[in-house]
Amino acid sequence: MRRYAPIAKSRGTVWPTEVRAHVHTHQSKCVGPLAGMPGACDSGDELDHVRASGGIGMKSKSIATNGARLCNWHHRLKTEAGKTWRPRLIDVFHSLIRDCAQCQEEWAREWAVAA
């Protein structure tokens, strides 16, 4: 029988300061309600990856066009039902970054699509 080491507890994501600041220029508060997520915002202000990493144990890129400002409640909803909420949050990004040349460039470079 093979024995595997237990999965290490995640240390969480450390977002670069400049990325966090840039996201906050476009998202002044939780964007869950803008995506149609149910429930009122609660306490907490977390930056969360919107796009999935593509693999278990992997993290997606911590860049401005992948960060959503979410309260604890909406973060949990997105985590539990990502297939439902990720596309809607990405649609919200399109409207929030429309006038930001830096985000438009990053979006095209990282996601290979025009915003």
N, C-alpha and C positions, 0 to 999 in steps of 0.2 A: 504494500500500500504506500502510495506517495504522500508525503506530508508537505504541505505548503505553509509558508510563513503567513501569519495573519496580515490582513491588509492594514497598513498604517493609517492612523487617523489623519484626515486632511488638515493641513495647517492653514487652510483657507487661501484666498487669493490676495496678494498684495498688489494693488493697482498702482502704477506709477503716478506720482503726484501731478505731473502735467496732464496726464490722461484724465484723471479724476477731475481736475479743474476744468478741462475742456468740456467734459460731459456735463458738468454743472452749469456751463454757460448756455447749453441747449435745453437742459432738463432742470427746471427750478424746484421740482418736487417729484413725488412718485408719479410715474407715467402709466401705472396700471389702469386708472380710470380712463385715460385717453385711448387705451386699447380695448376698452369695454369690459375689463375685468370686474367681476361683481364684488360687492362689499366695500365698506368705507376703509380708508387708509387708517392704519394704526401707527404706533410709534416705530421708530427706527428709520434709518435711511441707509440703504445698502446699495452698492454698485454690484450688479450681477451680469454675468455673461448671458447674452441672448441667444447667440448661435451655439449649437451643440458642438462638442469637441470632435465627435466622430469615433471615439473609442473609450472604453471603460478605463478609468484612471487617468485619462488625458484631460488637459485643460485647453479650452479654446483661447484664442488670442485676446490679451487684455489691451484692447485698443479702443479708441473713442467710438467707432461705429459698431462696437460689440458690447457696449456698456449701457445697461438700463438702470436708472435710479428707481428703486422700488422700496416700499415700506416692507416690514416683516411679513404682513399678511399677503400682499401681492407677490412677494418673492416666493413664498411657500406655494401659492397657487401655480406660479410659473414652473416651479420645480416639479410639482406633482402632475401637471398636465401640460408639459412642454410642447407636445405636438399641437395642442390647441392654441396656446398663448404665444409661442415664439413667432409664428407668422404675423400675428396681429401686432406684436411689439415691433417687428421689423417694419411693418407698414407705418407705424407711428414715427419711426426713425426717418423715413422718407420725408415726412412733412416737417420734422424738427430741424433737419440738417439741410434743407433745400437751399438756403442762402449762404452756406458756409463752404467756401472754396476748399479749405483744408479737409473737411469731411468728405466732400464730393470726390476729391483726389484719392483719399484713403479708401473710400467705398469702391471706386473703380479698380484700384490696385489690389485690394485684399479680397474682394468678393467677385471681381470680374464682371460686374454689371453696372450700368448707369443708374444712378439714384433718381 
